[in-house]
Amino acid sequence: MAKPDNRADNAAHLQKSINNTIENMEQTEEYLAEHAEEISPQEKETLQAKNERREQSLDAYREEMRDETAHQESQ
């Protein structure tokens, strides 16, 4: 039998994901700032692309958070 849909802690999980993603972005930016002279252009480009994908993920997490908040308010 399938488990019932329990969305009680979705907002907390989403917030944790948002916080982790922001922390990873900040660490990457710090790394790039400190080691820009030492890393290859390819590695720099790879890290910048990764942060761009993280930014897109943040947008999706925030949209999902808005949906979750609206769902909880309608309960």
C-alpha positions in Angstrom: 0.0 0.0 0.0 1.3 3.5 -0.9 2.2 5.9 1.9 -0.1 8.9 2.3 1.3 12.2 1.0 2.9 13.8 4.1 4.0 17.3 3.2 4.4 18.5 6.8 8.2 18.9 6.6 8.6 19.9 3.0 9.2 23.5 3.8 12.0 22.7 6.2 13.6 20.4 3.7 13.4 23.1 1.0 14.8 25.7 3.3 17.7 23.4 4.2 18.4 22.9 0.4 18.3 26.6 -0.2 20.7 27.3 2.6 23.1 24.6 1.5 23.0 25.8 -2.1 23.7 29.4 -1.1 26.6 28.2 1.1 28.1 26.2 -1.8 27.8 29.2 -4.1 29.6 31.4 -1.6 32.3 28.9 -1.0 32.9 28.7 -4.8 33.0 32.4 -5.1 35.5 32.7 -2.3 37.6 29.9 -3.9 37.6 31.7 -7.2 38.5 35.0 -5.5 41.4 33.5 -3.6 42.8 31.2 -6.4 41.9 33.0 -9.6 45.5 33.4 -10.5 46.3 29.7 -9.8 43.6 27.8 -11.6 43.2 27.1 -15.2 40.7 29.1 -17.3 38.8 25.8 -17.9 38.5 25.2 -14.1 37.3 28.7 -13.6 34.7 28.4 -16.3 33.5 25.1 -14.9 33.1 26.6 -11.4 31.3 29.6 -12.8 28.9 27.3 -14.8 28.3 25.3 -11.7 27.3 28.4 -9.8 25.0 29.4 -12.6 23.2 26.0 -12.3 23.0 26.6 -8.6 21.3 29.9 -9.2 18.8 28.2 -11.4 18.2 25.6 -8.7 17.7 28.4 -6.1 15.0 29.9 -8.4 13.3 26.5 -8.6 13.6 25.9 -4.8 12.1 29.3 -4.1 9.2 28.6 -6.5 8.6 25.3 -4.8 8.7 27.0 -1.4 6.0 29.5 -2.5 3.9 26.5 -3.7 4.4 24.7 -0.4 3.6 27.8 1.6 0.4 28.3 -0.4 -0.5 24.7 0.1 0.0 24.9 3.9 -2.1 28.1 4.1 -5.0 26.4 2.3 -5.1 23.6 4.8 
